[in-house]
Amino acid sequence: MTLALQRLDAEVSVAPQLGPEAMAEAKAAGFRSVINNRPDFEAGPTQPTSASVEAAAHAAGLEYAYLPVAPNFQSAEEIARFRELIASMPKPILAFCRSGTRSGKLWRAAAGR
């Protein structure tokens, strides 16, 4: 598997849906933290759960945060929480959702861009 990444700045990249198997690759690519922005079961029962991705992230030596947000609306509270995670988690950070778009939108809103 090769990670499909979009680098947003020196500290944050986004990706489409990642599963547990991608966590070791994320670590090998130099990431230190992962943020999951996709609600569990958004795509149905075959979508990897946050718990399974979190366990694999920790096994790979990555920090992990779960901040599920809707694809079409991110609240001021969700944006503020994303900003807090970006500020506090070890960098570089890899955030993901279904396509990477909502993670990118959260980053832009949190950064005031």
C-alpha positions as CSV (number, residue, x, y, z in Angstrom):
1,M,0.0,0.0,0.0
2,T,1.2,3.5,-0.8
3,L,-0.3,6.4,1.1
4,A,-2.1,8.9,-1.1
5,L,-1.2,12.1,0.7
6,Q,-1.8,15.8,0.1
7,R,0.7,17.9,2.0
8,L,-1.0,21.1,3.4
9,D,2.1,22.5,5.1
10,A,5.3,21.4,6.7
11,E,3.4,19.8,9.7
12,V,0.1,18.6,8.3
13,S,-0.9,16.2,5.5
14,V,-4.3,14.7,4.7
15,A,-5.3,11.4,3.1
16,P,-8.4,9.5,2.1
17,Q,-9.7,6.7,4.3
18,L,-6.9,4.8,6.1
19,G,-7.2,1.4,7.7
20,P,-5.2,-0.3,10.4
21,E,-2.8,-1.7,7.9
22,A,-1.8,1.9,6.9
23,M,-0.5,2.9,10.3
24,A,2.9,1.2,10.0
25,E,3.3,2.8,6.6
26,A,2.4,6.2,8.1
27,K,5.0,5.8,10.8
28,A,7.6,4.7,8.2
29,A,6.8,7.8,6.2
30,G,7.8,9.9,9.2
31,F,4.4,10.8,10.7
32,R,4.2,11.0,14.4
33,S,0.4,11.5,14.8
34,V,-2.8,10.6,13.1
35,I,-6.2,12.3,13.3
36,N,-9.3,10.4,12.1
37,N,-12.1,12.8,11.0
38,R,-14.4,10.1,9.7
39,P,-17.4,8.9,11.8
40,D,-17.5,5.2,12.3
41,F,-19.7,3.3,9.9
42,E,-20.2,6.3,7.6
43,A,-19.6,4.0,4.7
44,G,-21.3,1.0,6.3
45,P,-20.1,-2.0,8.2
46,T,-16.9,-2.7,6.2
47,Q,-15.3,0.7,7.0
48,P,-12.5,0.3,9.6
49,T,-13.6,1.5,13.0
50,S,-11.7,4.2,14.9
51,A,-10.9,1.7,17.6
52,S,-9.2,-0.6,15.1
53,V,-7.2,2.2,13.5
54,E,-6.3,3.6,17.0
55,A,-5.0,0.2,18.2
56,A,-2.8,-0.1,15.0
57,A,-1.6,3.5,15.4
58,H,-0.5,2.9,18.9
59,A,1.1,-0.4,18.0
60,A,3.1,1.5,15.3
61,G,4.2,4.1,17.8
62,L,1.8,6.9,16.6
63,E,-0.3,9.3,18.6
64,Y,-3.9,9.1,17.6
65,A,-7.0,11.3,17.9
66,Y,-10.6,10.7,16.9
67,L,-12.5,13.8,15.8
68,P,-15.4,12.6,13.7
69,V,-17.1,15.4,11.7
70,A,-19.9,15.5,9.0
71,P,-18.7,15.9,5.4
72,N,-20.8,19.0,4.7
73,F,-20.6,20.9,8.0
74,Q,-17.9,21.5,10.6
75,S,-19.0,23.3,13.7
76,A,-17.0,26.1,15.4
77,E,-16.4,23.6,18.3
78,E,-15.0,20.9,15.9
79,I,-12.8,23.5,14.2
80,A,-11.5,24.7,17.6
81,R,-10.8,21.1,18.7
82,F,-8.9,20.4,15.4
83,R,-6.8,23.5,16.1
84,E,-6.0,22.2,19.6
85,L,-5.0,18.8,18.2
86,I,-2.8,20.4,15.6
87,A,-1.1,22.5,18.2
88,S,-0.6,19.8,20.8
89,M,0.1,16.5,18.9
90,P,3.6,15.5,17.8
91,K,4.4,16.6,14.2
92,P,4.2,15.8,11.4
93,I,0.5,14.9,11.5
94,L,-1.6,12.9,9.1
95,A,-5.3,13.6,9.1
96,F,-7.8,11.5,7.2
97,C,-11.5,11.2,6.3
98,R,-13.3,9.6,3.3
99,S,-11.4,11.5,0.6
100,G,-9.2,13.9,2.6
101,T,-11.4,16.9,1.7
102,R,-13.1,17.5,5.1
103,S,-9.8,17.1,6.9
104,G,-8.4,19.7,4.6
105,K,-11.4,22.0,5.2
106,L,-10.9,21.6,8.9
107,W,-7.2,22.5,8.6
108,R,-8.0,25.6,6.5
109,A,-10.7,26.8,9.0
110,A,-8.5,26.1,12.0
111,A,-5.6,28.0,10.4
112,G,-7.8,30.9,9.4
113,R,-7.2,30.3,5.7
